[in-house]
Amino acid sequence: MELVAQVTDPSLLKEVTASSCKKIRFGSEFCMYALPPLNRLKTAYEDTTSSGREFIYVTPRLADAAMDEVREHLALLNDLGGAVVVANDLGTIRVLRELPRLKLYLGRQLVYTPSRSPWKEITEQMVNIFAKRNVKRIFYQTALNYEPTIEFFKGLGAIGADIDWIPECFNDLGFLTRNKLQVSVHLQLVPAAITRKCHMARFLGVEDLESCPRPCYSKAYSMENDLLKTETYLHGNAVFRRMEPNRKTAKELAKHGVNDLVVSMNPLTGITSREQLDDVARSLLA
């Protein structure tokens, strides 16, 4: 198991290529308005591969208007020699099927989008404390723990899937690895709400999202609810809750066959340098 850095801001790529990370994820996971220009994507790919590292392109959920741009991106990567593409949209998957050098990795928004109703499993339970435990376990399973769903995505060429750091899910990850899917677990930030229009842009008064100045490269906001005693964080068009990883659980994930731990470099994690990346690797994997 190894640490993989995920970067949206291209200025951070030099820090990653100087770190111990052997794989680099580049791209916008949640916001289609933060898709990189074609020339910047080409530069990111060349800088990553020339440093001897694997390049992984991350794409968000898309509106139809953005599909042509992503199609150009994917065609470029196919021509450059191929890459793994993290897809959070079925339209992206459809394009990938036309490009033989690209490999599909399922993003978090596809894995956790409800692909089934657990009602059948729930109604089969007797009403007692053991039933409550079983129902809780059902709701903590990913959509891929449902066999028709995992077979559907494997039939589309999926080689792996992204999972959030939610320890209650981890006991069922063996089902994914036994079904020949690679598994990557995101550290620290668990998305709680996502919108296509950017919450942060609204808050800062940015009206034209097409020319957004990318405040998410340098800003994030804490949102506390005194009534519910909860704290969430606004970053771009997503609201996150924070889950702190630890070495003991990381070792358990390795036993479950997890391939990668993914750490995002952004204002929310506060990780922006090679030294910080290496510190995370040492604290969880050493």
N, C-alpha and C positions, 0 to 999 in steps of 0.2 A: 504494500500500500504506500502511496506517495502523495505529497502535497502538490496541488495544481493551483496556480494563480489565475484569477479571472479579472480582466481589465476592460473597462469601457473607455477610459481616457487614454488616448494613444501616447500621451507624454510619459506615462508610467511604464511603457514597454521596456525602456532601457533598464529600469530597476529590476524587472523580472528576469531579463536575459542575463543579468549579473548575479542572480540568486542561484540557489541550489535546485530550483524547480526545473523539471525536465519537460513539462508540458505547459503551454500557455493558452488560455482561453481569451479570445478577443472578440468584443462586440457588445451589443445592447441586448440584455436579457429581457427587459420589460418594456422599453419605450421604442416604438417604431420611428419616432422623430429623431432619435439619436443614432440611426444607422450611419455608419461611416461612409464618406465619399469613396468612390471606386479606387481612386489613386492612393488613398490612405490605407485602404484594405490591402492593396497590393504591396505597399511598403511594409505594413505590419507582417504580412505573410513572409516576405523575403527576409526581413530582419530576424524573425523568429526561426525560420528554417536554416538560415546561414549561421545561426548561433548553435546549431545542432539540437534544437528543441522541436517538439511536435506542436504544430499549430492547430488549434481547434476554434472554429468560428461559431459564435453564439448569436442566435437570432431570436427576436421577440414574437409575440402574437401580432398579427398584421391585419390591417384593413386592405380591401382590394386595391386601393390607390398605391399602396407600398409594394405590392407584389412584383411589379415590373422591376423595381430597383433591386429587390432581393434576388430575382431571377438573374440579373446582370452579375451580382456578386457571386452567386453560386457558379455561374458559367465561367467566370474568371478563375475561381479556385480550382475548378475542374481542369481548365487549360494549364494552370500553373503546376499541376501534378497531383492534385487531390488533397483532401482534408476530411477530418471528422467535423460534422455540422450538428450543433445542438439546436433542435427545432422545437419551437413552442406553438406551432401552427400547422394544421393539416394541409394548408395550401403549400407551405414550404416543403413538406414531405412529398407532395405530388411532384413538385419540381425536381426534388432530389432523385426520384425514380428515373428521371431522364438523363442523369449525369453519373456515369458508372464509376468515376474516381472518387466520388463523395460518399461518406458513410454516415448513416443516420444515428444520432444519439437523442433520446427523448428528453426534452426539457421539463422543468418542474411544473410548468403550467399545463402540460399534457398529462403528466403522471397523476396530478392531484385534482384535475378536472373530473367531477363525478362521471364515471363511464358506466355505472350500473346502480341499481338500487339494492341495498343489502336486506330488503324487506323479507325475502324468503328465508334467509338465514336467521333473521331476528324472530320471525313468527314461529320457527321451529323450536325455539328455546322454551323450556319450562320457566315459570315465574319464580325465581329464587335467587339467592346470592351468586350461585355459580352461573346462572343465566346472565346476570348483570355483567359479570366478568367477561363472558363470551361476547356479549353485545359490544362492550367497550373495545375488545380486541378487534372485532369486525370493523368498527369505525376508524380504528387506527391503521388498518391495512391500506396500502395504496391501491389505486385502480388496477395496477398490474398484478395484484394478488388474485384477480379474477381471471381464470384460465382463458375464456374467450377473448378478453381484452389483450392479454399478453400475446396470444397467438395472432391476433389482428395486427398488432404493431410489428411483431417479428416477420409476419408475412409482407409487411411494407419495407422490410430491410433493417429494422432497428437492431443495433448491436449493443446498446446500453441505455441506461436511464439515470436521470438526476433525482436525488431524494433529499429532503430537508433533514436537518439535525433535530429529529423528534424521537427521543429514545424509545417511546412506546411502539414505534414502528419497526425497530431494529430486529426484533425476534423473527419477523416474517420476511426479512430480506433474503434468507436462504432460498425461498421459493423462486426468487428472481434469478439468483446465481445458478441454481439447479436447472433453470430453463435457459441457460446459456446467454444471459444478459449480463454485461458489465454494469457495475453500480458505482456511482459517484455520490458522495454525501456533502452537501453544502454546510459549511460551518457558520455559526453565529446568527445569521439573519434568516428568519422564517417569514415569507410573505403572508400577510394576513388579509390584505385587500389590494386589488390592482384595477386601475382604470385605463382606458385608452387615451383619454384626455388627461393632461398632467396636473395633478394636485399642486405640485410645487410651483409650476408656472402660473396657475391661478393665484396662488398666495402672493407671488412676487409681482403680479401684474403683467406677465408676459402674455400678450394677446395672439401673436402670430407664432404658432408652434413650428412652422416650417423654418423660421429663422431664429429659433430659440438659442440663446447664448450659452446653454448648457450649465445652468447654475448647479446642477447635480454633481458636477465635477469637483465642486469645492464646498457645497453646503448640504446640510441635513438638519432635520428638526425633531426635537423630542416632544411627544404629546402625552401628557399625564392626565389620567381620569381619576380624580380624588374619590368619586363615588364608588367606582368599581375597583379602585386600588390597582390600576393597570398602567403600564407605560408602553407606548408604541412609538415608532419612529417613522417620519416621513422622509422619503428619498425619491425624488422624481415622481413617477406616477404610481409608486407602490408604498404601502404602509407595512412595516415589519415589526415583529416582536423579536426580542433577542434571546438566544439560547447559548449559554456558554459551554463550549466543548471541554472535555477532559481526557487525560491520557488513558485512564482505565477503560472508558467507553470506546475510545479509538482502538484499543487492542481487541476489544470484543468485536468491533466492526471488521477488523482484519480476519478474525476467525470465521465471520460470516461470508468472507470472500469479497468484501468491498475493495474496489480497485484504487479509488482516489478520494482524498479529502479536498474540497474546493474552497478556497478562501478568496473573497472579493476584495479588491483594493479600491476603496472609496471612502468618503468622509465618515460614513457610519461605522465601519470597522476601524477607521483610523490607521489602516495599514497602507503605507505609501512608499516604502523603501525596501531595498533588498535585505537589509539587516532585520527588519520586522518580519519579513517572510521567513527568513531562516530561523528566527526565534520561534515562530509558530511551529515550524517543522520539528525543531528540537524538542519543544515542549510536548508535542503530541506523538511523535514518531520515534524519537531517539530511544 
